[in-house]
């Protein structure tokens, strides 16, 4: 046998073994050499890279109105790291879905590693729900998808929701109202769909006497968003009231409604309290007396002072103070409480009421005090019983330092009457100047007490006998004679006396007070300083020229 014949079978055998080995080794293994990563050679590199661990995720049961968390896992099947990108969610109409956790975006996902993404699913309407999830990545497929599904269940005892806008409460019941006041209740409107709903119109359909009104700012509601409608009820008639809140919107149903009802049963009206209750932020005017009572047996001028107090927690302004009657003889003394006076909290002012009875009998009158506090007015009843009338022509008049114009035209209702002139029309300015000079001398000599209103000591005095030179005045302390151009002490104050045609002028420290004489008590003619007059029988008035 030749050597060439020996090698031929051997070569054929080796060639066959090489072919067998070549068919056994996969193309993928043939691409790697001894220096390649061993772990990389074990993975499938046929184009599959980032995949969802589960193609379909069971989200389970989601209670209506509640939120459930569903976790989706992803794994990198590629041999190189993969970066994740944008996530898009496509929920069904009865749920809303949001990404609450994205672990895949923290860093590139290594080969063979897994990451998790958590979704928040909220149930809006009962029934089966489904969410399609799409996520982009840097792998060869560029996109990975998965599906989440489950069921939205309604709680026990809840009514079926057949609307796109849910109203809470479904029926607004004001129940029974027995006070004359306005009640306000809210209604919450919530979009239970997965799309934005626009509120196009809203109104209350009810009778004109039902007293229902509303206020709202509802405009557009995003999925799951809510707004408030406030309903006010001011019933006008007793008995039941009902109405319907109608909401027109852009949702599939286009309409939502809420029933409104209530019943007004007013209590019987009770007598109002004399002083109302305090109200926060308002002044409250109260009086130290609930009634001004002069008592019985009144036969002269009387005066009573009450305190008006602001017992509220805000400032109060006195708008007006007036006497209801016009001929009762009541009057308000100046000073103290007056119109447009502002009383701070717990501040008070005095109100002085004087009564000179104009007739015999009972006094029934009131003082009205208008203010801007609680209730707005305070009425003080004024009561008394007179057994004698007081002539209104015998009151005291405070004269100015210039001229006593306050009594012009008062004598016998004669508008032309002027107390500055005598019976013959001669001006008595010289006589008044002399009296004022005496008053100045008297003021320098007298060191007695001073008073804010010296004229108050002359209240209650009246002239019972009158002549040009002397007169008799009577008061609570008895009767006494005063002489013209002479001083007299009355009420602890030294007064200069100047007898005038219509009365007696008293002067003290620059203040001049005129005590009027009632001419109806005299039957004589004009009294002058140069003639004497005779006494009239029964008149009690003397006419002495001396």
C-alpha positions in Angstrom: 0.0 0.0 0.0 1.3 3.4 -0.9 1.6 6.3 1.5 -0.9 8.3 -0.6 -3.5 5.7 -0.2 -3.1 5.7 3.6 -3.7 9.4 4.0 -6.7 9.6 1.9 -9.1 7.9 4.3 -7.7 9.8 7.2 -8.3 13.1 5.5 -11.8 12.2 4.7 -12.5 11.3 8.4 -11.1 14.6 9.7 -13.1 16.5 7.1 -16.3 14.9 8.2 -15.7 15.7 11.9 -15.1 19.4 11.0 -18.3 19.6 9.1 -20.3 18.0 12.0 -18.8 20.5 14.5 -19.5 23.4 12.2 -23.2 22.4 12.0 -23.5 21.9 15.8 -22.1 25.4 16.7 -24.9 28.1 16.4 -24.4 31.2 14.4 -24.6 33.3 17.6 -21.8 31.3 19.2 -19.7 31.6 16.1 -19.7 35.4 16.5 -17.9 35.3 19.9 -14.3 34.5 20.6 -12.6 33.4 23.7 -12.2 37.0 24.9 -16.0 37.8 24.9 -18.1 38.3 28.1 -19.3 34.8 29.1 -22.6 36.2 30.6 -23.3 38.0 27.3 -22.9 34.8 25.3 -25.7 33.2 27.4 -28.4 35.7 26.5 -30.7 35.8 23.5 -29.8 38.6 21.2 -32.4 38.0 18.5 -34.0 41.5 19.0 -35.9 41.1 22.3 -34.8 43.8 24.8 -37.2 45.5 27.4 -40.3 43.5 28.1 -43.2 43.5 30.6 -42.9 40.7 33.2 -46.7 40.2 32.7 -48.4 41.2 29.5 -51.7 41.6 31.4 -51.8 42.8 35.0 -54.9 42.1 37.2 -55.7 45.3 39.1 -58.4 43.7 41.1 -61.4 45.5 42.5 -61.5 49.2 43.0 -64.3 50.7 45.3 -66.3 53.4 43.7 -64.7 56.8 44.5 -61.6 55.2 46.0 -58.1 54.8 44.6 -56.1 51.6 44.2 -52.3 51.2 43.5 -51.3 48.8 40.8 -47.6 47.8 40.2 -46.2 46.9 36.7 -42.7 45.3 36.4 -40.4 45.4 33.4 -37.2 43.4 32.7 -34.2 44.1 30.3 -33.7 41.0 28.1 -31.0 42.7 26.0 -27.3 42.3 26.6 -26.8 46.1 27.0 -28.4 48.6 29.4 -31.7 50.2 28.3 -33.0 53.7 29.2 -36.7 54.3 29.6 -38.6 57.3 28.3 -42.2 58.8 28.1 -45.1 56.8 29.6 -48.6 57.2 28.2 -51.8 55.9 29.9 -55.2 55.2 28.2 -57.8 54.5 30.8 -61.4 53.4 30.2 -64.2 56.0 30.9 -65.1 54.7 34.4 -61.6 55.2 35.9 -58.8 57.7 36.0 -55.1 56.6 36.1 -51.8 58.4 37.0 -48.2 57.4 37.5 -47.3 57.7 41.2 -43.8 55.9 41.1 -41.4 55.3 38.2 -38.4 53.3 39.3 -37.3 52.7 35.7 -36.3 56.3 35.2 -33.8 56.4 38.0 -30.9 55.0 35.9 -30.4 52.9 32.8 -31.7 49.4 33.3 -28.8 46.9 33.3 -29.0 43.6 31.3 -31.2 41.1 33.0 -32.4 43.6 35.7 -36.0 44.5 36.5 -37.7 47.8 37.5 -41.3 48.7 38.7 -43.8 51.4 37.9 -46.8 52.1 40.3 -50.1 53.4 38.9 -52.9 55.1 40.9 -56.3 53.9 39.6 -59.5 55.8 40.8 -62.9 54.3 40.3 -65.4 56.8 38.8 -68.3 54.5 37.8 -69.2 50.9 38.5 -68.2 48.2 36.0 -65.1 46.7 34.4 -62.1 48.9 33.9 -59.1 48.8 31.6 -55.9 50.8 31.3 -53.4 50.5 28.4 -49.9 51.5 29.3 -47.2 52.4 26.7 -43.6 53.2 27.5 -40.8 54.2 25.1 -37.2 53.1 25.7 -33.8 53.0 24.0 -33.9 49.3 23.0 -34.3 47.9 19.5 -38.2 47.7 19.8 -38.3 51.3 21.1 -41.7 50.6 22.7 -43.2 48.2 25.4 -46.9 47.8 26.3 -48.9 46.2 28.9 -52.6 46.1 30.0 -54.1 46.6 33.4 -57.7 45.5 34.1 -60.1 45.0 37.0 -63.6 46.0 38.3 -65.0 49.1 39.9 -67.5 48.1 42.6 -70.2 50.1 44.2 -70.5 50.2 48.0 -73.5 48.5 49.7 -76.6 50.7 50.1 -75.4 53.3 47.5 -77.7 54.3 44.7 -76.7 53.7 41.1 -75.0 56.6 39.5 -76.5 57.3 36.2 -74.9 60.7 35.5 -71.6 62.2 34.4 -71.7 64.9 37.2 -72.3 63.5 40.6 -74.2 65.7 43.2 -73.5 65.4 46.9 -76.0 65.2 48.5 -78.3 63.9 45.8 -81.3 65.5 47.6 -80.9 68.8 49.6 -83.3 68.8 52.5 -83.5 71.9 54.7 -85.9 70.0 57.0 -88.1 72.2 59.2 -87.4 75.9 59.8 -89.2 77.8 62.6 -87.2 81.0 62.8 -87.4 84.0 60.4 -83.9 83.7 59.0 -82.0 82.6 55.9 -80.5 79.1 55.8 -77.5 78.2 53.5 -76.4 74.7 52.5 -73.8 73.5 50.0 -74.1 71.1 47.1 -70.9 69.5 45.7 -70.8 68.7 42.0 -68.1 66.2 40.9 -67.0 65.1 37.5 -67.0 61.3 37.6 -65.9 60.8 34.0 -62.4 60.6 32.5 -62.8 63.7 30.4 -63.3 67.4 31.1 -66.9 68.5 31.6 -68.0 72.1 31.1 -71.0 73.5 33.0 -73.0 75.4 30.5 -76.0 76.5 32.6 -77.3 76.2 36.1 -80.6 77.4 37.7 -83.2 76.6 40.3 -86.7 75.7 39.0 -89.1 76.6 41.8 -92.1 78.9 42.6 -91.5 82.6 43.3 -92.6 82.2 46.9 -90.3 79.2 47.6 -87.5 81.6 48.6 -84.7 79.5 47.0 -81.6 81.2 45.5 -78.1 80.0 44.6 -74.5 81.2 44.2 -71.8 79.3 42.3 -68.6 79.6 40.3 -68.7 76.2 38.7 -67.2 76.4 35.1 -65.1 73.5 33.9 -64.5 70.3 35.8 -61.5 68.1 35.1 -61.8 64.3 35.6 -62.5 63.8 39.3 -62.6 67.6 40.0 -65.5 69.1 42.1 -67.0 72.5 42.7 -69.6 73.9 45.2 -73.0 75.4 44.7 -74.4 77.3 47.8 -78.2 77.2 48.1 -79.9 79.9 50.3 -83.5 79.5 51.5 -85.5 82.5 52.8 -89.1 81.2 52.8 -91.8 83.8 52.2 -94.9 81.7 53.2 -95.4 79.1 55.8 -95.6 75.5 54.7 -93.5 73.2 52.5 -91.3 74.5 49.7 -89.7 72.5 46.9 -87.5 73.0 43.9 -85.0 71.5 41.5 -81.4 72.5 40.9 -80.8 72.0 37.2 -77.2 71.6 35.8 -76.6 71.6 32.1 -73.1 70.4 31.1 -71.1 69.0 28.1 -70.9 65.4 29.3 -72.6 62.5 27.5 -75.8 62.8 29.5 -75.8 66.6 29.3 -78.0 67.1 32.4 -77.9 66.7 36.2 -80.4 67.6 38.8 -80.7 67.9 42.6 -84.1 68.0 44.4 -84.4 70.8 47.1 -87.1 70.8 49.8 -87.9 72.3 53.2 -90.8 73.3 55.4 -91.3 76.6 57.2 -93.4 76.5 60.4 -93.0 79.9 62.1 -93.3 80.1 65.9 -95.9 82.4 67.4 -94.7 86.0 67.7 -93.7 87.0 71.3 -93.5 90.5 72.7 -90.1 92.1 72.0 -87.7 92.5 74.9 -87.1 96.1 76.0 -83.4 95.7 75.3 -82.3 93.4 72.4 -79.5 90.9 72.7 -76.0 91.9 71.8 -74.8 91.2 68.3 -71.0 90.8 67.5 -69.7 93.9 65.7 -72.6 96.1 66.6 -73.3 98.7 69.3 -76.1 98.1 71.8 -77.8 101.1 73.4 -79.3 100.6 76.8 -80.7 103.0 79.4 -80.2 103.1 83.2 -84.0 103.1 83.5 -86.6 101.3 81.4 -89.2 104.1 82.2 -89.0 107.7 83.2 -91.6 108.1 85.9 -92.2 111.6 87.4 -94.6 110.1 89.9 -97.9 111.6 91.1 -98.9 114.9 92.5 -96.6 116.9 90.3 -97.5 120.6 90.4 -94.2 122.3 89.3 -91.4 121.7 86.9 -89.5 118.5 87.5 -86.3 117.0 86.0 -85.0 113.4 85.8 -81.7 112.3 84.3 -81.0 108.9 82.8 -77.8 107.4 81.5 -77.6 106.0 78.0 -74.9 103.3 77.8 -73.3 101.5 74.8 -73.0 97.9 76.0 -72.0 96.5 72.6 -68.5 95.8 71.3 -68.5 98.5 68.6 -68.9 102.3 68.5 -72.5 103.6 68.3 -73.8 107.0 66.9 -76.9 108.8 68.1 -78.7 109.9 65.0 -81.7 111.7 66.6 -83.3 112.3 70.0 -86.9 113.5 70.0 -90.0 113.6 72.1 -93.0 111.9 70.6 -95.6 114.3 72.0 -95.8 118.1 71.2 -98.0 119.5 74.0 -97.1 117.4 77.1 -94.7 120.0 78.6 -91.7 117.7 78.2 -88.4 119.1 77.1 -84.8 117.9 76.9 -82.1 119.9 78.6 -79.1 120.9 76.6 -75.8 119.2 77.2 -75.2 115.4 77.7 -76.6 113.2 75.0 -77.1 114.9 71.7 -77.4 114.0 68.0 -74.4 112.7 66.1 -72.7 111.9 69.4 -70.5 108.7 69.1 -70.4 106.4 72.1 -67.5 104.0 72.3 -68.1 100.5 73.9 -69.1 100.9 77.6 -69.3 104.7 77.2 -72.3 106.6 78.5 -73.9 110.0 78.3 -76.6 111.7 80.4 -80.1 112.5 79.1 -81.9 115.1 81.2 -85.7 115.3 80.8 -87.7 118.2 82.2 -91.5 118.2 82.7 -93.6 121.4 83.2 -97.2 120.1 83.2 -99.4 121.9 80.8 -102.6 120.4 82.1 -103.9 118.4 85.1 -103.9 114.6 84.6 -101.8 111.7 83.5 -98.7 112.1 81.3 -98.3 109.4 78.7 -95.4 110.2 76.3 -92.2 108.7 74.9 -88.7 109.7 74.1 -87.4 108.2 70.8 -83.6 107.7 70.4 -82.5 106.7 66.9 -79.0 105.2 66.6 -77.0 102.9 64.3 -76.7 100.0 66.7 -78.8 96.8 67.3 -82.5 97.4 66.5 -81.8 101.0 65.5 -84.1 102.8 68.0 -84.6 102.9 71.8 -88.0 104.1 73.1 -88.2 105.3 76.7 -91.7 105.6 78.1 -92.3 108.8 80.1 -95.1 108.7 82.7 -96.4 111.0 85.5 -99.5 112.4 87.1 -100.0 116.2 87.5 -102.3 117.8 90.0 -101.7 121.3 88.8 -100.5 122.9 85.6 -97.4 125.1 85.2 -97.7 128.2 83.2 -95.3 128.0 80.2 -95.0 131.8 80.4 -93.1 131.6 83.7 -90.1 129.6 82.6 -86.5 130.8 82.8 -84.7 131.9 79.6 -81.0 132.1 79.3 -80.1 135.4 77.5 -77.1 136.1 75.4 -74.6 138.7 76.4 -75.6 140.9 73.5 -79.4 140.8 73.4 -82.1 138.5 74.8 -83.4 137.7 71.3 -84.5 134.2 72.4 -87.8 135.7 73.8 -88.6 138.2 71.0 -92.2 137.8 70.1 -93.1 135.5 73.0 -95.2 137.9 75.1 -98.8 137.1 74.5 -97.9 135.6 71.1 -97.1 139.1 69.7 -94.4 138.8 67.0 -93.7 142.5 67.3 -92.9 142.3 71.0 -89.3 143.2 71.9 -88.3 142.8 75.6 -85.4 145.2 75.0 -87.9 148.1 74.8 -90.4 149.5 77.4 -94.1 150.2 76.9 -93.3 153.4 75.1 -90.9 151.8 72.7 -87.8 153.4 74.4 -84.7 151.3 74.3 -83.6 150.3 77.8 -79.9 149.8 76.9 -78.8 152.2 79.6 -80.7 150.3 82.2 -79.2 147.0 81.0 -75.7 148.6 81.1 -76.2 149.7 84.6 -77.4 146.2 85.6 -74.4 144.6 84.0 -72.1 147.1 85.8 -73.7 146.1 89.1 -73.2 142.4 88.1 -69.5 143.1 87.6 -69.2 144.8 91.0 -71.2 142.0 92.5 -68.9 139.4 90.9 -65.8 141.1 92.3 -67.3 141.2 95.8 -68.8 137.8 95.8 -66.5 134.8 96.6 -69.1 132.1 96.8 -69.1 128.8 94.7 -69.2 128.9 90.9 -71.5 126.6 88.9 -71.3 125.4 85.3 -75.0 126.4 84.8 -76.1 128.9 87.5 -79.5 129.3 85.8 -80.4 125.8 87.1 -80.9 127.2 90.6 -83.8 129.4 89.2 -85.7 126.4 87.9 -89.0 126.0 89.8 -89.2 129.7 90.7 -92.2 131.8 89.5 -93.3 135.4 89.9 -96.5 135.7 92.0 -96.6 139.5 92.3 -95.0 142.0 90.0 -94.4 145.8 89.8 -91.7 148.0 88.3 -89.8 148.4 91.6 -90.4 145.1 93.4 -91.7 141.7 92.9 -92.5 138.6 94.8 -91.1 135.2 93.7 -92.2 131.8 95.0 -90.3 128.6 95.0 -89.8 125.3 96.9 -88.2 127.3 99.8 -91.1 129.8 100.1 -91.7 133.3 98.8 -89.5 136.4 99.0 -89.5 140.0 97.8 -86.8 141.2 95.3 -86.1 144.8 94.5 -85.0 146.4 91.3 -81.3 147.2 91.1 -80.6 145.3 94.3 -78.7 142.0 94.8 -80.4 138.9 96.2 -79.0 135.4 97.1 -80.9 132.5 95.5 -79.6 129.0 95.7 -76.4 130.1 97.3 -75.6 132.5 94.4 -75.7 136.3 94.5 -77.8 137.6 91.7 -78.1 141.1 90.4 -81.8 142.0 90.0 -83.2 144.1 87.1 -87.0 144.2 86.9 -88.1 144.5 83.3 -91.4 144.9 81.6 -91.9 141.2 81.0 -90.1 139.7 84.0 -87.0 139.8 86.2 -83.5 139.6 84.8 -81.0 138.0 87.1 -77.3 138.4 86.3 -74.3 136.5 87.7 -70.7 136.4 86.5 -71.6 137.6 83.0 -74.6 135.3 82.6 -78.1 136.8 82.3 -81.2 134.8 83.0 -84.7 136.1 82.5 -87.6 134.8 84.7 -90.7 135.5 82.8 -94.0 136.8 84.4 -97.3 135.3 83.2 -99.4 138.4 82.2 -102.5 136.3 82.2 -102.4 136.5 86.0 -102.8 140.3 85.9 -105.9 142.4 84.9 -103.9 145.6 84.8 -102.7 147.5 81.9 -99.1 148.1 81.0 -96.8 148.7 84.0 -94.5 151.6 83.7 -91.9 153.1 86.0 -93.6 156.5 86.1 -97.2 155.7 86.9 -98.8 153.6 89.6 -101.5 151.0 89.0 -104.2 149.6 91.1 -104.6 146.0 92.1 -107.1 143.9 90.3 -109.4 142.0 92.5 -108.5 138.2 92.5 -105.4 138.8 90.4 -102.9 138.7 93.3 -100.8 141.3 91.4 -99.8 144.7 92.8 -98.9 147.7 90.8 -96.7 149.8 93.0 -95.1 152.9 91.6 -92.7 153.3 94.4 
